[in-house]
């Protein structure tokens, strides 16, 4: 295996460790008819099963990796859980000095 391939695999493995696999999960979509027994019906009958993909809600955002700011496609579930380090543009509840200088 060439060094280039090795480095590429290492980078990919690192990305998977941080953000997980971003491939869609595969499942089934089930079409049914009838009314459930507990609702007074005769039971549900399956009329068709088709394959489908459960896609992750990927958003393209800026994240901090090894001290550098890079753009990545990251699932929203990771962003909401706080597992992704976002770059700090400005500290919260502070006024930027350059903005106050422009106003004067």
C-alpha positions as CSV (number, residue, x, y, z in Angstrom):
1,X,0.0,0.0,0.0
2,X,1.4,3.4,-0.9
3,X,2.0,6.1,1.6
4,X,-0.6,8.3,-0.1
5,X,-3.3,5.7,0.3
6,X,-2.2,5.1,3.9
7,X,-2.5,8.8,4.8
8,X,-5.8,9.1,3.1
9,X,-7.2,6.1,5.1
10,X,-5.8,7.6,8.3
11,X,-7.5,10.9,7.6
12,X,-10.8,9.2,6.8
13,X,-10.6,7.0,9.9
14,X,-10.0,10.1,12.0
15,X,-13.0,11.8,10.4
16,X,-15.3,8.8,11.1
17,X,-14.1,8.7,14.7
18,X,-15.1,12.4,15.2
19,X,-18.4,12.6,13.2
20,X,-19.4,9.0,12.6
21,X,-20.4,7.4,9.4
22,X,-22.5,9.8,7.3
23,X,-23.9,7.2,5.0
24,X,-27.6,6.7,4.9
25,X,-29.1,3.7,6.9
26,X,-31.2,1.4,4.9
27,X,-34.6,0.1,6.0
28,X,-38.1,-0.7,4.8
29,X,-41.2,1.3,4.1
30,X,-44.3,-0.8,4.8
31,X,-47.7,-0.1,3.3
32,X,-50.6,-1.4,5.2
33,X,-54.4,-1.4,5.1
34,X,-57.1,-2.2,7.6
35,X,-57.8,-1.1,11.2
36,X,-55.8,-2.3,14.2
37,X,-57.5,-5.0,16.4
38,X,-57.3,-2.9,19.5
39,X,-59.2,-0.2,17.7
40,X,-62.0,-2.6,16.9
41,X,-60.7,-3.8,13.5
42,X,-59.8,-7.1,12.0
43,X,-56.0,-6.4,12.1
44,X,-53.5,-4.7,9.8
45,X,-52.6,-6.3,6.5
46,X,-49.3,-5.6,4.8
47,X,-49.8,-4.7,1.1
48,X,-46.3,-3.8,0.1
49,X,-42.7,-3.5,1.3
50,X,-40.2,-1.3,-0.4
51,X,-36.6,-0.5,0.4
52,X,-35.8,3.1,1.5
53,X,-32.9,5.1,2.9
54,X,-32.9,7.0,6.2
55,X,-30.7,9.9,5.4
56,X,-28.9,11.9,8.1
57,X,-29.7,15.6,8.3
58,X,-26.2,16.9,7.2
59,X,-25.3,20.6,7.4
60,X,-22.2,22.2,6.0
61,X,-20.6,24.1,8.9
62,X,-17.3,25.4,10.0
63,X,-15.6,23.3,12.7
64,X,-12.3,23.4,14.6
65,X,-10.0,20.4,13.9
66,X,-6.5,20.3,15.3
67,X,-6.6,24.1,15.8
68,X,-7.6,24.8,12.2
69,X,-11.0,25.9,11.0
70,X,-12.4,23.7,8.3
71,X,-15.7,23.1,6.6
72,X,-17.4,19.7,7.2
73,X,-20.7,18.1,6.5
74,X,-21.9,17.2,10.0
75,X,-25.2,15.7,11.2
76,X,-27.4,18.1,13.1
77,X,-27.7,15.5,16.0
78,X,-23.9,16.0,16.7
79,X,-24.2,19.8,16.5
80,X,-27.1,19.9,19.0
81,X,-25.4,17.5,21.4
82,X,-22.3,19.7,21.5
83,X,-19.9,17.1,20.2
84,X,-18.7,19.4,17.4
85,X,-16.3,22.3,18.3
86,X,-17.5,25.4,16.5
87,X,-15.1,28.3,16.0
88,X,-15.6,31.3,18.3
89,X,-16.2,34.4,16.1
90,X,-16.7,36.6,19.1
91,X,-17.1,36.0,22.8
92,X,-20.7,36.1,23.9
93,X,-22.1,39.3,25.4
94,X,-19.1,41.4,24.4
95,X,-18.8,44.4,22.1
96,X,-16.1,44.2,19.4
97,X,-13.5,47.0,19.7
98,X,-13.4,47.5,15.9
99,X,-17.2,48.1,15.8
100,X,-17.0,50.8,18.5
101,X,-14.1,52.5,16.7
102,X,-16.1,52.7,13.4
103,X,-19.1,54.4,15.1
104,X,-16.9,57.3,16.4
